[in-house]
Amino acid sequence: MRPTVKKILKKYVQIIPLVTLISGILAYMLNYFVYPDVPDDLFKTFGAAFIFTTTFTLFLVPAFHILDYYFPLRNIFEVIIHIVIQSGVLIGCYILAFYVNDHLFQIGKEMTGQDWFYNFTFTMLIAMFVIITFYIQMFINRMREADEKTLQAELSALRAQVNPHFLFNSLNSIASLVKTNPDQAEQVTEDLAELFRYSLQSSKKHEVTIGEEIGSVKTYFSIEKTRFGENIQLNVDAMPGVEVYKIPALILQPLVENSVKHGYQQTGGPFYIKLNVKNENGTIRIEVADSGPGFGTLDPEVIFSRGNGLSNIRDRLRLHYGNRAVIRPDGNCVIITVPTD
């Protein structure tokens, strides 16, 4: 069991007494109205409620979070998987809890067919209420986390673009071109405005097309090329048709920025960046490689912890796709794979 699941399970175990109390009261009321002439055993009623509550909590909570990790409900297939597996867990929990209750309180011998129906229906309703509560909480948390990550990515991109060094160099390039090449100065100004516009607009959406992301990369690189001239080159190779697929906003541009900032600064000479995007059997593969020294043999976790934007991209991909997306540094290349559905 994953440590995060243990932590979550510990949290939910704390609510067992409350759920037991509620279930016990409801069960007592149900018995009272169905069999008003038969005195109820409070100890037996609340003892059975405790066993049912504990059993369902110990099995349903880990099953819920494990399913959410591997199948984060992004299509109908994953919804069906959740329904089928959770239904099986529900029935298994009921059988186990009833067996324990029967062993302790011998309740099975006293139950008629109608009793079985009432007991099973009541237990399933309580369990379904708990499961629905879990899913509602998951969706609320996921929406909140996605909004926070999107905002963080937007602010990080803006800080990287508006920092005095970048802005000074961009404006200095414009100023030097105003007299010598007014047309190019105008183009750089338009590119700078377009870059800011894209960063602001993309913050309003969770997804953008790969074509939009590539356009942003080209705009950014056009400004940098004004500064570095022919010393720096970008080659974009996108498989035909791949531009229409959607990915989280502000994913590609930070990768190219890393190459320019870290790779080019360490080479000083001619520098080449290649952005390759292709569709491989229902998976989008994105590669950003450069002619710099790369990451060497550093451990991936060390690379992600260096504050170069890769950890933010990894977290956002994980939120968006679950474990179906991967970002992997490999030498002088960063590779991202995401599903197309």
Legacy VTK file of the C-alpha trace (Angstrom):
# vtk DataFile Version 3.0
C-alpha trace
ASCII
DATASET POLYDATA
POINTS 341 float
0.000 0.000 0.000
1.332 3.451 -0.914
2.257 5.814 1.970
-0.284 8.337 0.695
-3.026 5.729 0.895
-1.975 4.915 4.483
-2.217 8.569 5.396
-5.628 8.895 3.764
-6.844 5.668 5.408
-5.733 6.971 8.811
-7.744 10.104 8.190
-10.902 8.219 7.282
-10.571 5.692 10.127
-11.168 8.638 12.452
-14.726 9.014 11.144
-15.687 5.393 11.926
-17.264 6.270 15.315
-19.411 8.998 13.728
-20.562 6.796 10.840
-21.168 3.939 13.290
-23.370 6.184 15.422
-25.383 7.394 12.429
-25.712 3.876 10.980
-26.709 2.464 14.364
-29.415 5.085 14.889
-30.798 4.562 11.383
-30.751 0.776 11.806
-32.514 1.063 15.160
-35.188 3.332 13.645
-35.637 0.991 10.680
-36.106 -2.004 12.979
-38.517 -0.035 15.131
-40.794 0.875 12.239
-40.615 -2.523 10.501
-40.958 -4.626 13.674
-42.530 -2.355 16.327
-43.538 -5.320 18.501
-40.052 -6.849 18.634
-37.681 -5.245 21.172
-34.334 -4.335 19.645
-30.950 -5.099 21.183
-29.001 -1.830 21.199
-25.663 -3.537 21.782
-26.205 -5.886 18.868
-27.468 -3.067 16.610
-24.529 -0.741 17.230
-22.032 -3.598 17.291
-23.181 -4.713 13.836
-23.084 -1.101 12.602
-19.497 -0.752 13.865
-18.366 -3.928 12.106
-20.019 -2.930 8.842
-18.594 0.615 9.017
-15.077 -0.586 9.853
-15.068 -3.236 7.140
-16.276 -0.863 4.436
-13.816 1.867 5.487
-10.781 -0.450 5.563
-11.486 -1.801 2.073
-13.393 0.904 0.195
-11.076 3.818 0.995
-7.864 2.179 -0.314
-9.772 0.769 -3.315
-11.150 4.231 -4.070
-7.744 5.972 -3.996
-5.900 3.191 -5.822
-8.499 3.264 -8.591
-8.252 7.043 -8.737
-4.465 6.807 -9.117
-4.463 4.287 -11.961
-7.767 5.226 -13.615
-8.392 8.968 -13.026
-11.839 8.998 -14.703
-10.956 10.651 -18.004
-13.119 8.466 -20.248
-16.088 6.077 -20.165
-13.815 3.028 -20.011
-12.300 4.188 -16.720
-15.758 5.020 -15.327
-16.863 1.449 -16.103
-13.735 0.088 -14.393
-14.553 2.102 -11.262
-18.172 0.911 -11.229
-17.296 -2.769 -11.759
-14.451 -2.915 -9.231
-16.225 -0.845 -6.583
-19.343 -2.992 -6.967
-17.252 -6.091 -6.373
-15.582 -4.506 -3.350
-18.992 -3.481 -1.974
-20.418 -6.991 -2.232
-17.238 -8.499 -0.802
-17.314 -6.075 2.133
-20.960 -6.915 2.823
-20.301 -10.658 2.799
-17.264 -10.299 5.081
-18.990 -7.948 7.530
-22.116 -10.111 7.660
-20.008 -13.222 8.289
-18.268 -11.527 11.223
-21.580 -10.264 12.614
-23.193 -13.667 12.275
-20.233 -15.278 14.036
-20.409 -12.785 16.924
-24.156 -12.177 17.246
-25.748 -15.128 15.378
-27.943 -12.684 13.435
-28.233 -14.898 10.358
-30.292 -17.555 12.096
-32.938 -15.029 13.088
-33.329 -13.367 9.664
-36.142 -14.041 7.216
-36.042 -13.323 3.481
-37.555 -9.901 4.121
-34.894 -9.234 6.775
-32.161 -10.060 4.287
-33.663 -7.658 1.782
-33.917 -4.816 4.299
-30.428 -5.452 5.676
-28.761 -5.624 2.278
-30.610 -2.580 0.899
-29.917 -0.479 3.993
-26.228 -1.388 4.010
-25.798 -0.697 0.301
-27.502 2.699 0.584
-25.147 3.758 3.397
-22.122 2.463 1.470
-23.182 4.191 -1.755
-23.641 7.440 0.140
-20.085 7.157 1.466
-18.678 6.319 -1.985
-20.490 9.227 -3.644
-19.104 11.507 -0.924
-15.578 10.270 -1.713
-15.998 10.954 -5.431
-17.465 14.411 -4.906
-14.554 15.263 -2.626
-12.099 13.929 -5.204
-13.547 16.031 -8.026
-13.578 19.175 -5.878
-9.959 18.629 -4.794
-8.859 17.857 -8.340
-10.469 20.971 -9.760
-8.879 23.076 -7.016
-5.440 21.533 -7.556
-5.680 21.883 -11.342
-6.603 25.564 -10.991
-3.708 26.133 -8.591
-1.213 24.384 -10.877
-2.460 26.276 -13.922
-2.137 29.572 -12.085
1.331 28.608 -10.864
2.401 27.737 -14.404
1.012 31.018 -15.711
2.793 33.067 -13.066
6.039 31.151 -13.570
5.889 31.752 -17.316
5.160 35.435 -16.822
7.974 35.822 -14.296
10.379 34.118 -16.693
9.332 36.462 -19.487
8.959 39.691 -17.545
12.087 39.393 -15.460
14.303 42.450 -15.922
17.021 40.543 -17.750
14.725 39.135 -20.427
12.703 42.318 -20.787
15.795 44.524 -20.883
17.429 42.438 -23.604
14.228 42.312 -25.649
13.707 46.075 -25.431
17.391 46.689 -26.101
17.103 44.580 -29.263
14.093 46.625 -30.340
15.876 49.903 -29.625
18.947 48.905 -31.609
16.791 47.873 -34.567
14.585 50.957 -34.676
17.106 52.954 -36.720
18.870 50.146 -38.577
15.936 47.852 -39.323
12.535 49.348 -38.412
10.602 46.449 -39.902
12.407 43.915 -37.730
11.994 46.153 -34.665
8.270 46.213 -35.304
8.226 42.430 -35.683
10.038 41.875 -32.363
7.583 44.225 -30.632
4.657 42.286 -32.055
6.243 38.978 -31.023
6.744 40.225 -27.474
3.121 41.382 -27.275
1.915 38.063 -28.712
3.948 36.122 -26.155
2.358 38.009 -23.276
-1.079 37.653 -24.834
-0.733 33.883 -25.173
0.482 33.506 -21.571
-2.521 35.427 -20.290
-5.113 33.738 -22.509
-3.853 30.205 -21.891
-4.352 30.678 -18.150
-8.106 30.705 -18.802
-8.040 27.187 -20.305
-6.884 23.860 -18.944
-5.951 22.623 -22.422
-4.639 24.112 -25.651
-3.820 22.475 -28.962
-0.307 21.357 -29.730
-0.411 23.751 -32.675
-1.001 26.671 -30.289
1.848 25.552 -28.053
4.197 25.244 -31.033
3.171 28.726 -32.149
4.077 30.080 -28.722
7.449 28.355 -28.874
8.201 29.873 -32.276
7.210 33.339 -31.055
9.456 33.049 -28.013
12.335 31.739 -30.080
11.918 34.499 -32.660
12.626 37.081 -29.945
15.650 35.175 -28.660
16.994 34.746 -32.183
17.009 38.530 -32.564
19.499 38.647 -29.694
21.699 35.667 -30.603
21.430 35.694 -34.391
22.577 32.629 -36.285
24.327 31.227 -33.210
21.053 29.680 -32.164
18.696 27.579 -34.298
15.344 25.890 -33.691
14.031 22.997 -35.749
10.366 22.033 -35.231
9.342 18.653 -36.631
5.646 17.963 -36.010
3.957 14.973 -37.590
1.057 16.057 -39.840
-2.237 16.069 -37.955
-0.680 16.124 -34.494
-1.348 19.862 -34.082
-5.043 19.311 -33.334
-4.466 17.220 -30.205
-4.779 19.010 -26.884
-2.305 19.155 -24.015
-2.113 21.226 -20.816
-1.204 24.849 -21.496
2.379 26.112 -21.142
4.070 22.720 -21.459
6.362 23.118 -24.494
7.569 26.689 -24.090
9.281 26.134 -20.686
11.241 23.212 -22.166
12.633 25.371 -24.980
13.328 28.192 -22.510
15.389 25.772 -20.406
17.469 24.861 -23.439
18.121 28.500 -24.289
18.889 29.576 -20.738
20.914 26.619 -19.533
22.179 24.866 -22.651
23.240 27.861 -24.719
24.847 29.644 -21.789
27.189 26.692 -21.283
28.200 26.352 -24.933
28.648 29.931 -26.107
28.956 28.805 -29.716
26.478 27.587 -32.330
23.535 26.023 -30.546
20.755 23.854 -31.925
17.369 22.954 -30.449
15.060 20.365 -31.929
11.385 20.049 -31.034
9.915 16.791 -32.267
6.225 15.902 -31.857
4.684 12.724 -33.217
1.778 10.358 -32.715
2.859 6.828 -31.829
-0.099 4.435 -31.703
-2.401 6.691 -29.713
0.345 8.341 -27.681
1.790 11.799 -28.297
5.571 11.779 -27.929
7.252 15.155 -27.460
11.018 15.509 -27.504
13.029 18.675 -26.893
16.724 18.095 -27.529
19.618 20.526 -27.809
23.335 20.535 -28.559
24.272 21.552 -25.021
25.934 19.382 -22.376
22.576 18.058 -21.169
21.843 16.491 -17.792
24.672 14.000 -17.812
24.209 11.090 -15.415
22.281 13.042 -12.780
19.472 11.229 -11.011
16.071 12.318 -12.415
14.844 13.395 -8.970
17.861 15.683 -8.625
17.071 17.188 -12.039
13.433 17.749 -11.082
14.446 19.422 -7.825
16.668 22.045 -9.471
13.866 24.536 -10.031
14.103 24.477 -13.829
10.346 24.110 -14.398
10.401 20.359 -15.027
8.866 19.512 -11.637
5.958 21.875 -12.322
5.355 20.259 -15.704
5.525 16.792 -14.133
2.998 17.708 -11.437
0.584 19.224 -13.933
0.830 16.219 -16.240
0.160 13.903 -13.310
-2.901 15.893 -12.295
-4.187 15.934 -15.851
-3.475 12.354 -16.930
-2.750 10.351 -13.786
0.030 7.832 -14.400
-0.635 7.749 -18.163
1.722 10.685 -18.842
5.490 10.604 -18.402
8.186 13.279 -18.467
11.734 11.947 -18.579
15.090 13.748 -18.873
17.476 11.741 -21.023
20.954 13.142 -21.661
20.500 16.378 -23.579
16.824 15.641 -24.245
13.529 15.860 -22.352
10.845 13.394 -23.445
7.125 13.739 -22.702
4.534 11.115 -23.579
0.803 11.751 -23.145
-2.305 9.839 -24.269
-4.395 11.196 -27.132
-7.784 10.484 -25.489
LINES 1 342
341 0 1 2 3 4 5 6 7 8 9 10 11 12 13 14 15 16 17 18 19 20 21 22 23 24 25 26 27 28 29 30 31 32 33 34 35 36 37 38 39 40 41 42 43 44 45 46 47 48 49 50 51 52 53 54 55 56 57 58 59 60 61 62 63 64 65 66 67 68 69 70 71 72 73 74 75 76 77 78 79 80 81 82 83 84 85 86 87 88 89 90 91 92 93 94 95 96 97 98 99 100 101 102 103 104 105 106 107 108 109 110 111 112 113 114 115 116 117 118 119 120 121 122 123 124 125 126 127 128 129 130 131 132 133 134 135 136 137 138 139 140 141 142 143 144 145 146 147 148 149 150 151 152 153 154 155 156 157 158 159 160 161 162 163 164 165 166 167 168 169 170 171 172 173 174 175 176 177 178 179 180 181 182 183 184 185 186 187 188 189 190 191 192 193 194 195 196 197 198 199 200 201 202 203 204 205 206 207 208 209 210 211 212 213 214 215 216 217 218 219 220 221 222 223 224 225 226 227 228 229 230 231 232 233 234 235 236 237 238 239 240 241 242 243 244 245 246 247 248 249 250 251 252 253 254 255 256 257 258 259 260 261 262 263 264 265 266 267 268 269 270 271 272 273 274 275 276 277 278 279 280 281 282 283 284 285 286 287 288 289 290 291 292 293 294 295 296 297 298 299 300 301 302 303 304 305 306 307 308 309 310 311 312 313 314 315 316 317 318 319 320 321 322 323 324 325 326 327 328 329 330 331 332 333 334 335 336 337 338 339 340
